[in-house]
Amino acid sequence: MNQEQFYEESIRQYAARTPKSKEAYALAREYLAGGETRSIAYHRPYPLTVRRAEGCRLYDVDGNEYVDFLGNYTSLIHGHAHPEITKRIVEAVSVGTACPAGIEDQVELGRILCERVPGIERIRFCNSGTEATMFAVRAARAFKRRDGIIKMEGGYHGTADFAEFSIAPPVDPKVKRTVFEPVPESFGIPVNAGRDLFIAPFNDLDEVENILKKHHPEIAGIIVEPVLGALGVIPPAPGYLEGLRRLADTYDVLLIFDEVQTLRVHYGGAQSKYGVTPDLTAVAKIIGGGLPVGGIGGKAEVMSVFDPLKKEHLSQSGTFNGNRATMAAGIASMELLDRGAIDRLERLSERLEAGMVKAIADNAIPATVTRVGSLLNLHFTAEKPHDYQSVLNPHFDKLPLYHLEMLRRGYFLAVRGTWALSTVMSEKEIDGAVAAFGEVMEEMRPLF
């Protein structure tokens, strides 16, 4: 059986298992453009429709159960409907969902984050990671009075126009490049929105310095995910983040960490794990306890650009910024994610990684696993990738098949191969996932 036949058979079995999800998707297409409301949720032949979720499990409209190893794309670090978080949300909404003024819970969540994350001395809240990175970049531009931003190829910073460049540009993986132009991610992104962007490969300090040498008078900051997330949990090379900090200081630009995903990898985020403190930090996902959230934090001097007591200040508003339900859920989420919880997630993640690596070796599959904290990713390449170009490989198109086969076995992952653990998991869920992964690798072995 060749790969196309294998995929068609996998689709057939998936469809036989999920007929009501198929019907639900057909109905959704009558009212929702494309049949869904966030592009990342779609996969062939159609996405599941989930009826309920609890703990680390999802239940679809056909009654199938899945162990959720994605957690709404890494945001649900305590699983679904956690009783303490749910209790806090109910208490919060009973006294009003949102107010046109400040509330005490905003200050409390702000205090928790300022005391926990080295680079956050002051913070402001918003409603998404997209807003968080957008305002972090805007703050850098306002503080430095310059427009240029250096962004890493393959880095994902949300869906603002400035960020939708060079996330997955067309590249020949066999050709070494020396030019990195901003490439719009899709139709509808104005080319001019990338006019002030400079693109560098992840883990390449030389290219960042080349850009700074030529253009530092026009550059406000460098934005980077300390660990590339959407690209597949690609960790920084030793010395890379320290090198960015040095270059930012040398050329008088700000260093911005996008910790929307990576705040979970250590008690104080990736910046604490790697010992590098940025000037600005964008956070989201886990700080909202499962509700929409974002935050822009940084050094007090830089964050002063938002101070309304200044004659010239940066305005940042949003109807639901710091709403009561999100703040209450966020406080509960961060309190639950103590050092003990982080350590336990690390142990479970190590166990999962070891099981996956063994299954890969047992079946002689050209694949590898990247992991940082409780985030993991499978890559169908024998060498661990270190940047965007090295992620691309001849077996890249097997990821959707692998995803579908894991779904059929009751394990919910990202199509791109990402796993995200939650604190409500135990060794039972890990060992079950390893067994299912081993079955999938064995079945896929003839395709390599």
C-alpha positions as CSV (number, residue, x, y, z in Angstrom):
1,M,0.0,0.0,0.0
2,N,1.5,3.3,-1.0
3,Q,1.1,6.6,1.0
4,E,-1.9,7.8,-1.0
5,Q,-3.8,4.5,-0.5
6,F,-2.9,4.4,3.2
7,Y,-4.2,7.9,3.6
8,E,-7.5,7.2,1.8
9,E,-8.0,4.1,4.0
10,S,-7.3,6.1,7.1
11,I,-9.8,8.7,6.0
12,R,-12.4,5.9,5.3
13,Q,-12.0,4.5,8.8
14,Y,-12.1,8.0,10.4
15,A,-15.4,8.7,8.5
16,A,-16.9,5.4,9.7
17,R,-16.1,6.4,13.3
18,T,-17.4,10.0,13.1
19,P,-20.5,10.2,10.9
20,K,-22.2,12.7,13.1
21,S,-19.1,15.0,13.0
22,K,-19.4,14.8,9.2
23,E,-23.0,15.9,9.4
24,A,-22.2,18.6,11.8
25,Y,-19.4,19.9,9.5
26,A,-21.8,19.9,6.5
27,L,-24.3,22.0,8.5
28,A,-21.5,24.3,9.7
29,R,-20.6,25.1,6.1
30,E,-24.1,26.5,5.5
31,Y,-23.5,29.3,8.2
32,L,-19.7,29.5,8.9
33,A,-17.4,30.5,6.1
34,G,-15.3,27.3,5.4
35,G,-17.3,25.4,8.0
36,E,-15.2,26.5,11.0
37,T,-14.2,29.7,12.7
38,R,-10.4,29.3,13.0
39,S,-8.4,28.0,10.2
40,I,-6.1,25.9,12.3
41,A,-9.0,23.6,13.4
42,Y,-9.5,22.2,9.9
43,H,-8.0,19.0,8.7
44,R,-9.0,16.4,6.1
45,P,-11.6,15.1,5.6
46,Y,-13.3,17.3,8.2
47,P,-12.7,18.3,11.8
48,L,-14.4,16.7,14.8
49,T,-17.3,18.3,16.5
50,V,-16.8,18.1,20.2
51,R,-19.8,18.0,22.5
52,R,-18.1,18.2,25.9
53,A,-14.7,18.2,27.6
54,E,-13.6,17.4,31.1
55,G,-10.1,17.0,32.6
56,C,-7.8,15.8,29.8
57,R,-10.6,14.2,27.8
58,L,-12.8,15.3,24.8
59,Y,-16.0,13.7,23.8
60,D,-17.3,14.2,20.2
61,V,-20.9,14.1,18.9
62,D,-20.5,10.5,18.0
63,G,-19.7,9.6,21.6
64,N,-16.0,8.9,20.9
65,E,-13.5,9.7,23.7
66,Y,-10.1,11.3,23.1
67,V,-7.2,12.0,25.4
68,D,-6.5,15.7,24.7
69,F,-2.8,16.2,24.2
70,L,-3.3,19.6,22.7
71,G,-5.2,21.6,25.3
72,N,-6.7,24.1,22.9
73,Y,-3.3,24.7,21.4
74,T,-1.4,24.7,24.7
75,S,-3.7,27.1,26.6
76,L,-5.4,24.6,28.9
77,I,-2.5,23.6,31.1
78,H,-5.0,22.4,33.8
79,G,-7.3,20.6,31.3
80,H,-10.9,21.3,30.7
81,A,-13.4,22.5,33.3
82,H,-11.0,22.3,36.2
83,P,-13.2,22.5,39.3
84,E,-11.2,25.3,41.0
85,I,-11.0,27.4,37.9
86,T,-14.7,26.8,37.1
87,K,-15.7,27.8,40.7
88,R,-13.7,31.0,40.4
89,I,-15.4,31.9,37.1
90,V,-18.9,31.2,38.4
91,E,-18.2,33.4,41.4
92,A,-16.8,36.2,39.2
93,V,-19.6,36.3,36.7
94,S,-22.2,36.4,39.5
95,V,-21.1,39.9,40.3
96,G,-20.8,41.2,36.7
97,T,-18.8,40.0,33.7
98,A,-17.1,43.2,32.7
99,C,-16.8,46.7,34.1
100,P,-16.0,50.1,32.5
101,A,-13.4,50.6,35.3
102,G,-10.6,48.9,37.1
103,I,-11.2,45.8,39.3
104,E,-9.0,44.3,42.1
105,D,-8.5,41.0,40.2
106,Q,-6.5,42.9,37.5
107,V,-4.1,44.0,40.1
108,E,-3.8,40.6,41.6
109,L,-3.1,38.8,38.4
110,G,-0.7,41.6,37.5
111,R,1.1,41.1,40.8
112,I,1.4,37.3,40.3
113,L,3.0,37.8,36.8
114,C,5.3,40.6,37.9
115,E,6.6,38.6,40.8
116,R,7.0,35.4,38.7
117,V,8.4,36.5,35.3
118,P,11.8,38.2,35.4
119,G,11.2,40.6,32.5
120,I,7.8,41.8,33.7
121,E,7.9,44.8,36.1
122,R,4.6,46.3,34.8
123,I,1.8,44.7,32.7
124,R,-1.4,45.5,30.8
125,F,-4.0,43.1,29.8
126,C,-5.8,42.4,26.5
127,N,-7.8,39.6,25.0
128,S,-5.5,37.5,22.8
129,G,-1.9,36.6,22.0
130,T,-2.2,38.5,18.7
131,E,-3.1,41.7,20.6
132,A,-0.2,41.0,23.1
133,T,2.5,40.8,20.4
134,M,0.9,43.7,18.4
135,F,1.1,46.0,21.4
136,A,4.5,44.8,22.5
137,V,5.8,45.7,19.0
138,R,3.9,49.0,19.2
139,A,5.4,49.8,22.6
140,A,8.9,49.1,21.3
141,R,8.4,51.4,18.4
142,A,6.9,54.1,20.7
143,F,9.8,53.8,23.1
144,K,12.6,53.9,20.6
145,R,10.8,56.2,18.1
146,R,11.8,53.9,15.3
147,D,9.7,51.5,13.1
148,G,12.0,48.6,12.2
149,I,11.5,45.1,13.7
150,I,13.6,42.0,13.3
151,K,11.5,38.8,13.1
152,M,12.6,35.2,12.8
153,E,11.6,33.1,9.9
154,G,9.1,30.5,11.0
155,G,8.2,32.5,14.0
156,Y,4.5,32.9,14.7
157,H,3.3,36.0,16.5
158,G,-0.4,36.0,15.9
159,T,-2.5,37.4,13.1
160,A,-1.8,41.2,13.0
161,D,-0.6,42.3,9.6
162,F,3.0,42.9,10.8
163,A,3.2,39.4,12.1
164,E,1.9,37.5,9.1
165,F,5.2,37.4,7.2
166,S,7.7,34.6,6.6
167,I,5.9,32.1,8.8
168,A,6.0,29.3,6.2
169,P,7.5,30.8,3.0
170,P,8.1,28.6,-0.1
171,V,11.7,27.3,0.3
172,D,13.8,24.6,-1.3
173,P,15.2,22.8,1.7
174,K,18.3,21.8,-0.3
175,V,19.3,25.3,-1.3
176,K,21.3,27.4,1.2
177,R,20.0,31.0,1.2
178,T,21.7,34.3,1.8
179,V,18.7,36.6,1.3
180,F,15.6,36.6,3.6
181,E,12.9,38.8,2.4
182,P,9.5,39.3,4.2
183,V,7.0,37.0,2.5
184,P,3.3,37.6,3.2
185,E,1.7,34.5,4.7
186,S,-1.5,34.6,2.6
187,F,-3.7,36.7,0.3
188,G,-5.1,39.8,2.1
189,I,-1.8,40.7,3.8
190,P,-0.6,44.0,2.4
191,V,3.0,43.7,1.1
192,N,3.6,47.2,2.5
193,A,2.9,45.9,6.1
194,G,6.2,44.1,5.9
195,R,8.1,47.2,4.8
196,D,9.7,47.7,8.2
197,L,10.4,44.0,8.8
198,F,13.8,42.4,8.7
199,I,13.8,38.6,8.5
200,A,16.5,36.3,10.0
201,P,16.7,32.6,10.5
202,F,16.1,31.3,14.0
203,N,19.3,30.3,15.8
204,D,21.4,32.5,13.5
205,L,23.1,35.3,15.4
206,D,25.3,36.3,12.5
207,E,22.4,37.2,10.3
208,V,20.8,39.2,13.1
209,E,24.0,41.1,13.6
210,N,24.4,41.7,9.8
211,I,20.9,43.3,9.8
212,L,21.7,45.4,12.9
213,K,25.0,46.6,11.4
214,K,23.3,48.0,8.4
215,H,20.0,49.1,9.8
216,H,20.2,49.6,13.5
217,P,19.3,53.4,13.4
218,E,15.9,52.4,12.0
219,I,15.2,49.3,14.2
220,A,13.2,49.5,17.4
221,G,13.4,45.8,18.4
222,I,13.9,42.1,17.9
223,I,10.9,39.9,18.5
224,V,11.4,36.2,19.0
225,E,9.7,33.1,20.5
226,P,12.4,31.7,22.9
227,V,11.2,28.4,21.6
228,L,9.6,28.4,18.1
229,G,6.1,27.0,18.7
230,A,4.1,26.7,15.5
231,L,7.3,25.6,13.7
232,G,7.4,22.5,15.9
233,V,8.9,23.3,19.4
234,I,12.3,24.2,18.1
235,P,14.6,25.1,21.1
236,P,17.2,27.8,21.1
237,A,20.8,26.8,20.4
238,P,23.1,27.2,23.4
239,G,24.0,30.9,23.6
240,Y,21.4,32.0,21.1
241,L,19.1,33.9,23.4
242,E,22.1,35.3,25.3
243,G,23.5,36.5,22.0
244,L,20.3,38.3,21.1
245,R,20.4,40.1,24.4
246,R,24.0,41.1,23.8
247,L,23.2,42.3,20.3
248,A,20.1,44.3,21.4
249,D,22.2,46.0,24.0
250,T,25.1,46.7,21.7
251,Y,22.9,48.2,19.0
252,D,20.5,50.0,21.3
253,V,17.3,48.1,20.3
254,L,14.7,46.3,22.5
255,L,14.5,42.6,22.9
256,I,10.9,41.3,22.8
257,F,10.1,37.7,23.9
258,D,6.8,36.2,22.7
259,E,6.0,33.9,25.6
260,V,2.4,33.3,24.6
261,Q,3.2,29.5,24.4
262,T,6.4,29.2,26.4
263,L,5.3,30.7,29.7
264,R,4.4,27.1,30.6
265,V,7.9,25.6,30.2
266,H,9.2,26.9,33.5
267,Y,7.9,28.6,36.6
268,G,9.0,32.0,35.3
269,G,8.7,31.2,31.6
270,A,11.3,30.4,29.0
271,Q,13.2,33.6,30.0
272,S,13.7,32.2,33.5
273,K,14.6,28.7,32.1
274,Y,17.3,30.1,29.9
275,G,18.4,33.0,32.1
276,V,17.8,35.8,29.6
277,T,15.6,38.8,30.5
278,P,14.0,40.7,27.6
279,D,12.8,44.3,27.6
280,L,9.2,43.4,26.7
281,T,7.3,40.1,27.1
282,A,4.0,39.1,25.4
283,V,2.0,36.5,27.3
284,A,-1.4,34.8,26.8
285,K,-2.9,31.3,26.8
286,I,-2.3,29.8,30.3
287,I,-2.7,33.2,32.1
288,G,-6.4,33.2,31.3
289,G,-7.4,29.8,32.8
290,G,-9.1,28.8,29.5
291,L,-10.7,32.2,28.7
292,P,-9.6,34.7,26.1
293,V,-6.6,36.7,27.4
294,G,-3.3,38.4,26.5
295,G,-0.8,40.6,28.3
296,I,2.0,43.0,27.5
297,G,4.6,43.2,30.1
298,G,8.1,44.6,30.5
299,K,10.5,46.8,32.2
300,A,8.9,49.7,34.0
301,E,10.8,52.3,32.0
302,V,9.6,50.8,28.7
303,M,6.0,50.2,29.9
304,S,5.8,53.8,30.9
305,V,4.9,54.6,27.2
306,F,1.4,53.5,28.2
307,D,1.2,55.9,31.2
308,P,-1.8,58.3,30.7
309,L,-0.1,60.8,33.0
310,K,2.4,61.4,30.3
311,K,1.5,64.1,27.7
312,E,2.6,61.8,24.9
313,H,1.6,58.2,25.7
314,L,0.5,55.1,23.8
315,S,-3.2,54.3,24.0
316,Q,-4.2,50.7,24.4
317,S,-7.8,49.8,25.1
318,G,-10.3,47.0,24.5
319,T,-13.9,46.5,25.7
320,F,-13.1,43.2,27.5
321,N,-9.5,43.9,28.6
322,G,-9.1,42.6,32.1
323,N,-12.7,41.3,32.3
324,R,-13.6,39.8,35.6
325,A,-14.1,36.2,34.5
326,T,-10.8,36.0,32.8
327,M,-8.9,37.6,35.6
328,A,-10.4,35.3,38.2
329,A,-9.7,32.2,36.0
330,G,-6.2,33.5,35.3
331,I,-5.4,33.9,39.0
332,A,-6.6,30.4,39.7
333,S,-4.6,29.0,36.8
334,M,-1.4,30.6,37.9
335,E,-1.9,29.6,41.5
336,L,-2.4,26.0,40.5
337,L,0.7,26.1,38.3
338,D,3.2,26.1,41.2
339,R,6.7,24.8,41.1
340,G,5.5,21.3,42.0
341,A,3.1,21.2,39.1
342,I,5.8,22.3,36.7
343,D,8.2,19.6,38.0
344,R,5.5,17.0,37.6
345,L,4.8,18.1,34.1
346,E,8.5,17.8,33.3
347,R,8.6,14.2,34.5
348,L,5.6,13.2,32.5
349,S,7.0,14.9,29.4
350,E,10.3,13.1,29.8
351,R,8.4,9.8,30.0
352,L,6.4,10.6,26.9
353,E,9.5,11.7,25.0
354,A,11.4,8.6,25.9
355,G,8.6,6.3,24.8
356,M,8.3,8.1,21.5
357,V,12.0,8.0,20.8
358,K,12.0,4.3,21.6
359,A,9.1,3.6,19.2
360,I,10.9,5.6,16.5
361,A,14.1,3.6,16.9
362,D,12.3,0.2,17.2
363,N,10.7,0.9,13.8
364,A,13.7,2.5,12.2
365,I,11.7,5.6,11.2
366,P,13.7,8.7,10.1
367,A,12.1,10.9,12.8
368,T,13.0,12.8,15.9
369,V,11.3,14.5,18.8
370,T,11.9,18.0,20.0
371,R,10.8,18.9,23.6
372,V,11.0,21.9,25.9
373,G,9.1,21.4,29.2
374,S,5.6,20.1,28.6
375,L,5.6,20.9,24.8
376,L,6.8,18.2,22.3
377,N,6.8,17.8,18.6
378,L,7.4,15.0,16.2
379,H,9.4,15.7,13.0
380,F,9.9,13.2,10.2
381,T,13.6,14.0,9.8
382,A,16.5,12.1,11.3
383,E,18.2,15.2,12.6
384,K,16.7,17.6,15.1
385,P,15.7,20.7,13.2
386,H,17.1,24.0,14.4
387,D,15.4,26.6,12.1
388,Y,12.6,26.8,9.5
389,Q,14.5,25.4,6.6
390,S,15.7,22.3,8.5
391,V,12.1,21.5,9.5
392,L,11.2,20.9,5.8
393,N,12.0,17.4,4.6
394,P,10.7,14.8,2.0
395,H,8.5,13.2,4.7
396,F,6.8,16.4,5.9
397,D,3.6,15.4,4.1
398,K,3.2,12.4,6.4
399,L,2.3,14.5,9.4
400,P,-1.5,14.7,8.5
401,L,-1.6,10.9,8.1
402,Y,0.1,10.5,11.5
403,H,-2.4,12.9,13.0
404,L,-5.4,11.1,11.6
405,E,-4.1,7.7,12.8
406,M,-3.6,9.0,16.3
407,L,-7.1,10.5,16.3
408,R,-8.5,7.1,15.3
409,R,-6.9,5.7,18.3
410,G,-8.4,8.3,20.6
411,Y,-5.5,10.8,20.9
412,F,-6.1,14.4,20.0
413,L,-2.9,16.2,18.8
414,A,-2.1,19.1,16.4
415,V,-1.8,18.2,12.8
416,R,1.7,19.7,12.8
417,G,2.8,17.1,15.4
418,T,2.6,19.1,18.6
419,W,1.8,17.6,22.0
420,A,1.0,19.7,25.1
421,L,0.6,18.1,28.4
422,S,-1.7,19.2,31.2
423,T,-1.5,18.9,35.0
424,V,-4.5,16.6,35.1
425,M,-2.7,13.8,33.3
426,S,-1.0,10.9,34.9
427,E,1.4,8.1,33.8
428,K,-1.7,6.2,32.6
429,E,-2.4,8.7,29.9
430,I,1.3,8.9,29.0
431,D,1.7,5.2,28.7
432,G,-1.5,4.8,26.7
433,A,-0.3,7.5,24.3
434,V,3.1,5.8,23.9
435,A,1.5,2.5,23.1
436,A,-0.8,4.2,20.4
437,F,2.2,6.1,19.0
438,G,4.1,2.8,18.7
439,E,1.3,1.2,16.8
440,V,1.2,4.2,14.4
441,M,4.9,4.1,13.8
442,E,4.7,0.4,13.1
443,E,1.9,0.8,10.6
444,M,3.6,3.7,8.9
445,R,7.0,2.0,8.6
446,P,6.5,0.7,5.1
447,L,6.0,4.3,3.8
448,F,9.6,5.3,4.5
